[in-house]
């Protein structure tokens, strides 16, 4: 991200005033890249320069500058006194009109000549606000320009001033820049390579932009890529999901993503802040004795309060009990017994119940009460926060200090109203987690103006964006708006502004693409008339002629011709559970995983298998295992866990999984130590199987030789609920070990349950004759199952639990109903 201006003539004493903070960073980076740190001038955004100059040249000031939050808070109070129709939109419009009047030197007495109700209210509110400022010796940001103008007239400024990035100055800016004798900096003229393409819909437009950015970045990782989205706030979810999909970065934290988005969202939209506000609100209800059950459920299931991980299952069960009572509201005394298995939660709620606060307090004292409540919950103390969560909580702590600053402006309030004030403030604080170093920048159109990229793409170029619409401030009469040439107040101004915007966009890059979507939310859109678009090339799907369905009453498929199959264990298991389920394996449909966050169960199971494979390739007998000291064992386990996790991306999921795996493997190794003498013969070995002519490959987790010379096959099970009885029943419910047993010369089989809840070692303990008999029974059952699969037997006759994870369950139910 750079600028396209000549920066060779500046020195460190010069001052550049720009339109926004992005231009500040871009100019500093451009100069540093071209000339190093010695020639970097002072660069300010206009607003920051006003405040800086005022403070620097007015050191003995007795007035206090109101922050934007304090300004808003006072105006809210002024409006509430005289109007029952108070809303945040009204406050926004009031601040906007007030700022415009100051910037364009519009005296509100001029507006008073118009009898409209909004104008009269505006004058009334602003005059009350001015009285409050004068009484308390306050000024606000709109007063700075007047004060700076007076300071400039009395000073002998010697610095050289430059301007950059302003499209059209306000009268206030013109006067200041004239006194400073500012020189305007212009971007170099570009010979653009511009293309303009149209897409059928927004999804395909954004996804193509993501692919384009990835292609350019892959060719040259140093290329600066700018992606301008005029309606960024509306599309940010689609943008994030499309770019995460293309760059495979869904699970990466913001600072690790290969792109950065300039737009944040209000603090209150983040889960951590939502949970924080919910627990503050429920706490006031607990203290007052009447609780909203829905809000309580949100609080007790929050991952950020003390004991969240330790009591996860117990709290979930308690929620089920609460929901079964169908209460909308309740008292704490009625609900506490439902948490009998959650001692930490009971301790928190009991502690909150006995807290005593004054009915009304200053905002400053109320902040202390809020911090006490958070302390009772142990908020954010139960686990290590991610980088984003840490930044969020730090941001909240800084923003909560607004209550201290507002304390002198507000009479005493009850705690509930103070929390509402805090929530209202947080809803207006826009937060964006810190981005990492990236060459792909996604930003809005105003932020992009004045910047330069190696490649740029501007999307959403519809007629809703250019030309813009005529907009009048709510509280400033139309005649006044036109007279003072306020932005977008006439067709002529709208046209001028649109041309200026287009020129600014054309200067983004020499390699520039414009695009728009013909359809947005099922609504047709027109392109901006300033650009001619062509359809983006796409390939039509081949037309498929529908065929009439043919219904066949048949429960037997043709026999198979290829006896080499994949997923042989699963196929035979399904054939025994339900013949139709076994037949469905002929379709060779790949397993798919439901959407999930972090690692799924299969991935976690594969990690445990990988760790134990490398561990027992190094430690090959119980003697060598027992001889390890605790410290040696711990280091060895951590080494093999690290090795198994090596390919996973660095994020908090990996960190948490490492902790879990180390604990689980430790527990299982302790179980292995208790076994009598054994020597490991093979780990993760491939075995070719032939079950009555059906051929497939299997992978045996481990084979041991015991002290008496017998051989034992061990299968690792990372799930719950596996029992020995499932292998010796009819039909066989767990076919894996029986298949291993009839296909290998072994004397016993066992499974090792390895999971966070429990580690167990279970084997089939039989003497030699009983073992031979068991193997024969398995052989008969598996051979029958194999023959049925080969011959296409596909009856819908499921055993118990056969349909639990079957994608054909609905079809089977319809089929069985029709047969009945």
N, C-alpha and C positions, 0 to 999 in steps of 0.2 A: 504494500500500500504506500504509494508515493504521490507527489504532485508533479505536474508538467509545467513548471515555471523555471525561469532562469534564476538560480540561487547563488551565482558566483560572486556577486558584488557585496554581500552582507558581511558585517562583522558582529562581534559579540555585544556591541553597544546599541545596535539597532533594535527596534521593536516592531513586530508584525502583529497586526490585529486581524483575526480571521472570524468567520461566521460561526463555526462550531468546533467542538473538541477534537473530532476526527481529523480536521484539517490541521490542528495544532500538531498532532502526532505525525501526520504525513509529512509536514514541512520539516520537522525536526529529524525524522528518519532520512528524508531526501538529502538534507544538508550534511548530516553525519556520514551518510554513505559516500557523498561526493567529496567532502572536504575534511572529514574528521571532526572531533569535538571542539576544536579551538575557534571555529567561526560560527558556531550556533548562536543566532540572535535570540532575544527574548520573544517568545511567541505566546499570545494570549487569545482566548476566545473573547468576543466583545464584552460579554457579561462579566467574565472574570477580570478583564482589564479595568472595567469601571470600579469594581470593588477594590482591586489592588491599588489603583491610583488614589481612590478616596482615602483608604487607610494609610497609605504612605504619606500623603500630603496633608493629612488632617490628624496628626498624632494626639492632639489634646482634645479630641472630640468628646462631647458630653452626650451626644445622641447615640442611641443603640439601633443598629441595623437589624430589622426583623428578618428572620429566615422565611423561606417560602411557606413552610408549615405554620409558622406563627401568623403570617399574613392571612393564610386561609382560615385558621382557627378564629381569629378576630372577626373576619367577615362572616363566618358561619354564625357566630354569636349575634352579630348585628342583624342578620337576616331572620334568625329565629325569633328575635324580639318583636318583629312586626309582621311576620308572615307564617301562616300555618302550612303553606305549600313549599316548605323547604326541601330541597333536594341537592345532591352533589352536582347535578348538571347546572342548576341555577348558580351555584358558587363558581363553577368553571367559567360560565359565561360572564359573570360579574368581574372576575379577575381579568378575563380576556379584554372586556370592554374598558376596564380601568387602565390596563396596561397600554392599550391602543391610544386612549385619550392622552396619556402622558407622552408617548412616543411621537404623536402627531401634533402635539401642542393644541389639543382641543379643550377649550375651557368648558367645564360642565354647565356654566351659566348659559352658554350658547344652546346646549341641549334642552335647557329648561323652557325654551320658547315653544317646544313641541309638547302638546298635551297628552301624548300617549302614556298609557299606564306603565309600561316597562321603563320608559325614560324617567318618569317621575320617581319610581321606586329606586332606580339606579342613582339618581341625584341624592335622594334621601339617605340611602345606605352609605354612599361615598362621603357625604358630609359628616355623618355620624362617625365613620371610620377616621376621617381627618381630625375630628375632635379628640378621639381616643389617642391618636398618634401624638398630637400636640400636648395633651395632658401628661402623657407618659414619656415624652421626649423620644419618641420613636421616629425612625424613617424606614421606608421599605425600598426594594430594589428599583422601583419606578422613580424614586426621588434622587437616585444616585446621579443620573445624567445632569439634572439641574445643578446639583452641588459640584459635580466635576467641571461643568462649564464655567462656573464662578471661580473655581480653583485654577483652571487653565488660563482664564483672563488675567488672573493676578500673578501668574508665574512666568518665568522665562525659560520655557522648555528648550533643550538643546539636542535631545535625541532625535534621530531620524525615524519617522513613522511610515509604515507601509500597510496597505489593505489588501486582503485577498479573500475571495469566496463569497462576497456579498453580491446578490443579484440586483436588489433595489434597496437603497438606504432609506430609512425613515428620516423625517425632518430633524429629529433629535440627533441621529447619527451624523447627518450632513453637517450640522453645526459644529459638533465635536471634531469631526474629521477636517473641517475647514480650518479650525483654530490650530490643529496639530500639523496642518499642511501635509496631510498624508498623500503618499504616492500609491496609485493603484497598481497591483501586480496582475499581469494577464497571463493566461496559459498560452503556451506555444500552439500555433496552428498545426493541426494534424491532417495528414492525408489518410482518411479512414478507409478501411476495407469493411464495409457494412453490409450485412445481410438481414433480412426481415422475414420471419417464417410464422405460419399459423398452425396451431395444433387443434385437434378435435376437442380436447378437454384439458382441465388444469393438471390432472394427475399425470397424463402423458407429457405435458409441457415440463413440469418440475422434474420428472424422472429423466427426461432427456438432458436437462441442464446438469443434473447430477452426473450422468454418464459423460457428458462433454467435459465437465470439470475434472473428472477422474482421468480421462484420456489425455488431457493437456498436462496434468500434474505428473502422469506416468512418464511422459516424454521429457519433461523438464521440471523437476521438483522446485526449482528456484523461480519459476514463472509466477508472477503475482496475478491472481485470478479474482475479478470482481463480479459478483452476482447481485444485481439490483432488483429488488422486489418491491414495487410501490405499495402494495397492500400486504406488507410483511407480517403485520400483527394478525391478520386474518388467516394467513397461510402457514404460520410458523410450525404448526403440528404436522401438516403435510410435508413441509420442507424437511423437517428433522427426520421423519420416518423415511422419506425417499432417499435422503443422503445417507442415513444409517444403513438402509438396505443396500445401496450401491457400494458403500465403503466398508460394509460389514462392521459397523462401529456402534451397534445398539447398546452393548453392555459397557462401552467405554465411558468414563466420566468426561465432563465437558472439556477439561484441560488436556485430555488425551485424544480428542476427536481430530480428524484431519481437516476440519473446516471450523470456522467460527461464525456465529450469528450475532449481529450487533444488538438485536432486540431482546430485552429481558421481559419478564412478566411480573405482575404485582406480587409482592411477598406472600400475600394471603393465599395465593394459588399453589404454593409449594406444600407438599404433605407435612413436612416438619413444622411449618408455621401453622397450618390448619390444626394439627394435633395440639400444638401449644395453646392456641386460642380456645380450642374445645375444652382442654383441661382447666383453663382459667375460668371459663363460663360454668362448667360443671361444679367447680369448687365453690363458687358463690351459691350455687343451688344446694350443695351439700351443707354449707354453713347455714343457709336459710331453711333447710329441712325438706324441700320439695325438688325432686330430681326428674329431669327429662330422660327417659330410658334410652332413647336412640342416641342421645349425646353421650350418655354414660358408656354405652357399648363402644362408641368410637374411641373413648379414652382408655378403657381397660384393654383394648386390643392394639393400642399404640405400641410400636416397637421402641419408642423413645423413653418410656418410663421404667423405673427400677423394677427388676425381676421379669421383664418382658420375655427374655429367652428362657429363663429357668422355669417359668410358670406358663409357657406358651400353650401347652395342651390343656392344662387345668383351666386357664382363662377362657379358652375356646369352648370348653364344655359348660362353663358357667354362663357364657353368652347364650348357648342353646337353652339352658334352663330359664334364663330371663325371658327369652323370646316366647317360650312355651306358656308363660303367664299372661302374655298379651297386654302388658301394662304400657300405657303411654307415659304416665308419671307415677312416681312412687317415693317412698321415704327410704333413707339409708338403712334404717333398722330392719325393714322388710327385705331388703336386697342383700345385706351383709351375709346372712346364713347361706346364701347360694355360692359364696366364695370360700367355703370351708377348706377346700384344697389349695387355696391361694394365700398362704400366710403373709407374703410380702405385700400383696394388694390390700389385704385386710388392714395391715399396719398403716399403709398410706392413707386409706380412707378414714380410718379411726383417728389418725393424727389430724387430718383436715377437719374432721367433725368438731374437734375441741378448740380449733383456732378461733380467736376472738379479735374482731376488728371494729374500729369505731364505725358508727353508722355513716358518718361523713368524714372525709379526710382531704387534705390538700393532695394535689396530683403527685407531688414529690413523695409524700408519705405513702401514698397508694402504690407507687412503684416499688417501695420496699416490701409492701404486702404481697405484691405480685411475685417478687423474687423469692419471698418466703414460701409461697405456694409451689413455685417451680422446684425449690429445694426439697420440699416434702415428697414430691413425685420422683426426685432424683432424675430430673429431665436431662436427657442426652448422656446419662452416666452408665447405661446398661451395656453399651457396646461401643466399639470404636466407630466414630463417625467417618463417613466418606468425605472427600475433599469438598464436594458441593454442600453437604450437610453442615460441615464445619463453617464454611463461608456464610451459609444461611443463618446459623445461630449467632455468629459474630455480628452479622448485619443486623439481626433482630436486637441484640444487646445495645448496639450503637443507636438504633432508631428508637428504642424504648426510652432513651434519655430525653425524648421530646416532652415527656411528662414533667421532667424537671424544668425545662425551658418554658413550658406553658403554665407552670404553677402560679406565677405572679399574675397571670391573665385570667385566672379562673377561680371562682369561689369553691368552697369544699363540695365534693361530690361523693356519692356512695360508690363502692367498689365496682358494682355492675356497670355503672355509667362510665367509670374510668376505663374499664376494659373495652367498652364501646368506642371511647375516644381513641384508645390505642389501636383498636381494630380498624377504625376509619383511617387513621394515619397510615397503617401498614398496607392498606388496600391501594394507596396512592404511591407507595414506594416501589419503583420498578427495579428489579434485581436481575442481574445476569452473572452467573458463575464465571470466574476468571477462565478465559480461553488460553489454550496453549499457543505455541508458535505455529502458525499455519499460513499457507500461501493462498488459501481459498477463503474469501471474505464475502459473507452474505449480509446485505444491508439495505436500508430503505433508500428512497430516491433523494431525500433531502440530505441524508448523511453522506451519500455518494458524491454530491456535487463538489467540484474542486479537487477530486482525487484522480489518480491516474493508475491504470493497470496494464499489464502486458496483454491480457485478454479480458473482455468484459461481455456480460450477457444481461440485457434488461428485459424482464418478463412483464406480463400483465399490461401490455401496451394497448389497453382498450380505450374506447371513447369516454369511459368513466374517469380515466386518469388524465388524458389529454384530449381536448381541452378540459380544464377544471371547471367547476360550476361557480355561478355567482353566489357569493356568500356574504351575508350582512351580519354584523355583530348584533346580538339580541337587544342590547340596551342602547345602541346608538342609532338614531333615526336614519332612514335611507338617504334623505337629502344631505345630511351631514357626511355620511359615508362617501357619497359621490363627490361632494364639494372638496373633501380633503384627500380624495383619491386613495381611499383605504384599499388594501389588497383584495382582489376579486370582487370589487363592488360595481363593476360595469363590464359589458361585453368587450370593450376596447382593452381594458386592463387585463381581463382574462386571456385575451388573445396574445397580448404582449408577454404576460407571465408564462404562457404555454410555450411560446417561441424561445424565451430565455431558458426554460426548463429543458427543452429539446436540445438547444445548443450546449448546455451543461452536460447532458447525457452523451452527446456526440463527442465531447472532449474526454470521455472516460478512457478511451483506448483507441489505438489504431486498428485493432482487431475486435470489431463490435458486432454483436448479434442482438436484434430486437425480436420479441415474440409475443403472441397473445393466444388465448384459448377461446375457441368459438362457443364453447359451452361451459358455464360455471354454475354449479348446483342446479343442473337441469334448466338453466335459463340461458337463452341465446345472448351472445355479446357481439358488439361491433368493434372493429379495430379503430384506433385513433386515425383521424383523417390526415394527419401529418406524415404518415408513412404508408408505403404500398407493400403489402405482404404477399408472399406466395405460400402455398400449402407445403408443409414439411413432408418430405417423401415418406410414404408408408406402404406396407405391403398388405394387400387384402388377403384375408384368410380364404383358403379354398372352400368353395361352396359344397355343402354336404346335403345330398338329397335324402329326405326322411324316408324311412321304410316302415311299412305296417308291422306292428308287433304280432308275433306268432306265438300262441300259447300252447305249451306242450305239457301234458300230464305225465311226467317221467321222473323217476327217482334213481335212475342209473345212467351214469355218463359212459362214454366210450372208454375202453381200456387204454391205458397209457402205452406209448411206443418207446419213449425214452426213459430208461430206468435209473439214469443218473439224475438226481434231483438236488436242489439246494434246500437248506433249512429242514433237513431230514428229521431231526429230533422234534421240532415244532410240528411238522406235518403228521408224524405218527401220533404225537400227543393229541393233536386236534382230531384226528380220525377216531381215536378212542373216546374222546369227550363228546363228539357229535360228528357223524359221518359227513354231513354237509359242510361243517367247518373244516374238516380235513380236505374235502373236495375243493374248497375255495383256495387252497394253497396252489392249485394248478394255475391260478390267475397270476401268480408271482407278483402280487401287489406289495410294494415296499411299505414297511412300517413307517408311520409318521407320528410325530410328537405334537402334542397340544402346545399352544403358546405358553411360554414360561419365562420367568426371570432367573438368570443365573444358570447353574448346571442342573440338568434334569436327572432323574434317578438312574437312567441307563449310563449317562456320562459319569456319574459318581461311582456306579458299580464297576465300570471299565477302569477307572482310576485305581480302585482297590485291587482289582486283578493285576494291573500293571505293577503296582507296588510290591505285591506278594511274589510275583514272578521274579523280579530282580532281587528282592530280599533273600528268597530261598535258593536263588542261584549262587548267592554269596555265603549264606549260612545253610549248609547242606545236611545237618544232623541235629538231633536234640542235644547231643553233647556240646557241640560248638555253640548252640543257642544258650544253654544253661551257663556256660563258662563266660559269657559276656557280662561285664559289670553293668549296673544301671546306667551309668554315664555313657558307656560304649554303645549300649542298646539304643539309648535315646538319640545319640548322634547318627547311628546307622539308620534308624527309622526316618529321621528328618532328611537324611541324604537321599533315601529312596523315594520319599514323598516329593522332595524338590525335583528329582529327576522325572517323576511321572507328570508333574505339573509344568514342566519346562515349556511345552508348546502353547499353554494357555496365555491369553493376553493379560498384561499386568493391570489388575483392577481389584476392587474390594471383594468381588466374588472369589477370586483366586486366593486372596489373603484369608478370607473366612474358611474356604474349603481346606486350606493347608492346616489350619488349627483343628478342624473337625477330623481330618484324615489322620493326623498324628495321634489324636486321642483314640480313635477307633482301632488303628493298627496296634497301638500299645496294649489295648484291652485284649485284642485277639492273640497277640504274641504271648501274653501272660497265660492264656488258655493253652497254647501250644507247649509251654514249659511244663505243664502238668501231665502231659502224655508220657507214656513209657517209651523206651528207646525206639528210635526210628531213624532211617536214613532216606533222604530224598533222592529218588531215581530220575524223575522227569518233572518239568514244569511247563505248562502251556504247550503240550505236545499234540501234534495232529495225528488222528487215527482214522483210517479208512474203514468204513462200516458197510456190511452187506446183510440186510435184514430180509431174508426170503426173496432175494433178487433185487431189492431196492437198495441202490448204492448212494452213499453220501459221505461227506467228511465231518468229523467232529473234532473238537479241541478239548483235551482233558486238562483241567486246571493243574492237577498234581497227582503223582504216583509215588507212594512211600513203600519202603521195605521195612517190615517190623522185626523185632528181636528174634522171633521164631522163624524168620525167613519168608513169611507170608507177605503177599503184596496187597496194598490198599489204595484204592482210587478215592481222591478227595475232590469234591466239587464245592466251590465257594458260592454261597448264596447271600446276596446283600439285601434281599427283601425281608419281610416279616411273615410269620405264619407258616413256614415250611415244616412239615412233619414227616417222620419215617413212615407213618401209616399211609401216607399218600403214594408210597412206592410199592406197597405190598397188597393194595386192595384190588378190586376188580370192578370197573376198569382201573388201570394205573393212572393216577392223577399227576404224577411227576415222573416222566419217562426218561429223563436224561441219564441218571445213574444206572437204571436197569439196562439201557442200551449200551453204556460203557461196560457193564458187567458181562453181557453175553458176547461182547466183541473183543474182549481182552482176557488174557490168562491172569486173573486176579482171584483173591480169596475173600475179599470183603470190599464194601463201598461205604462211603460216609459223606455227609455234607457238613460244611462249617458255616453257620449263620454268623455273618459279620456286618453289624450295623450299629448305629449310635445308641439304640435302645438296649441291645443285648448281644453278646457273643456266646455261641454254643457250639459244641462238637457232638454230632450224632452219627452213630454207625449202626449197621445191622449186625448184631452179635449172634452168629449161628455157628454150630460145629460143622465139620466138613460135609457130612451127609445132608444136614439141613440146608447147607449152602447150595449143594448140587441140586436139591429139590427146588429151591427158590429160583435158581438160574433157569431150570427147566420151565417153571411156571411163567417166568418173564419171557422166555423164548417163544412159548406157545402164544401168549397174548400179543406180543409184538409181531410175530409172523402173521397172525390172523389180521392184525391191523394193517400190515404192509400189503397183504393180499387184497383186502377190501379197498385200499387206496388205488392199487394197480387196476382193479376191475371197475373202478368208478362208482362204488357204492356211496350214495350221497343222501341217505335218509335224513330228515330233520328230526332227530331224536336226541336232544341235548341232555347230558347228565347235569347234576346240580353244579352251579357256578360256571358252566361252560359258556354261557352268554355274557358274562360280566364284562369282558373286553372284546366282544365280537362285533365287527362292523356290519354283520348281516343279521343282527338281532331282529330288527324291524321286519325284514323280509321273511324271516323264519316265523315270526308271530302271525303274520298275514297268512303264510302258507298253512300253518297248523290250524288257524281259524277256518280256512276254506275247507280243509279236510274234515273238520268236525261238522 
